Amino acid sequence: LQRPPAVGLPLIAQQNPQPPASGSSGKLDQVQSQVNEVKDILKDNIDKVLERGDRLNELIDKTDDLQASVSGATPTVVNQIIHSQTNTKYF
């Protein structure tokens, strides 16, 4: 009786123990080069995301400052708009 192979596990005995041919070495180098290129792109994208986050935080701070400075002047502006609208006659 033969034992059935474990499900999902490779059969090491059936795998080719010989080293890869010289042609596959070139493919391996090509794949490694592509992996390195993708890593560089990912690092660049992460840096850009961090910079964007910093700029967004600065924009939020400026918006908060602007909102605080405008909130004191808002009643005056609103009153001016209301008075200009009520004094305008529409025909």
N, C-alpha and C positions, 0 to 999 in steps of 0.2 A: 504494500500500500504506500502510495505517495501522499505526503502531506500537502494540502493546498497552500499556496503562498498567502501571506498576510495581505489583507486588502489595503490598498493605498501605499504599501511600502515597495520600493524598487527591488527587483531581484538582482542583487549584487553579483551573484554568480553568472548571470546571463549578460551582464554589462561587459563591454569591451575593455579589458584592462590595458590595452596598448595606448601609448601616448598619442595625442592628436597629430594629424599629418601637418606638414609645413603650411599647407594652404589654409587650414583652420587657424593657424597662428596669426595670419594676416587679418582674418575675420575677427579674432579676439582683440587684436590691436585696434581695429576699426570700431568695435563696440565700446572698448574702453575709452577711446577718443570721444565718442558720442556721449558717453556717460559723463566724462569730464566737462564737456561743453554744456550739458544740461545742468550740471552742478553749478557752473559759473553763472548761467542764466538765472537759476533759482536764487543764488546769493545776491545777484544784482536786483532781482525783483523784491527780495526781502528788504534790501537797503532802501529801495524806492518806497515801499510800503511804510517803513519806519519814518522816512522823511515826510511822506504825505501825512502821517499821523501827527508829527510835530507841527506841520503847517496848519492842520485842522485845529489843533489845540490853540495855536496862536490866533486863529480866526475866531474861535469860540471866546477867547479872552477879550478880543477887540469888540466882538458883538455884545458881550456882557457890559463892557465899559460904555459902549455907545448907548445901550439900552438904559443904563443907569443915568447917563447924562441927559437923555431925551425924556425920561420919565418925569423929571422935574419941570420940563418945559411943555409937556403935552397939554395940560389944561389951557395954557395960554394959546397954543396953536389951535386947539379944538375950539376955543371961544372965538378966535378970529375967523375961523371957517364958518362957524354957526352964524356970527353976525354978518359976515359977507353974504351968506346964502339968504338970510332973512331980509336983508336990505336990497337984494336983487329982485327986480320984478320980471316975471316971465310973461311975455305977450305973444 
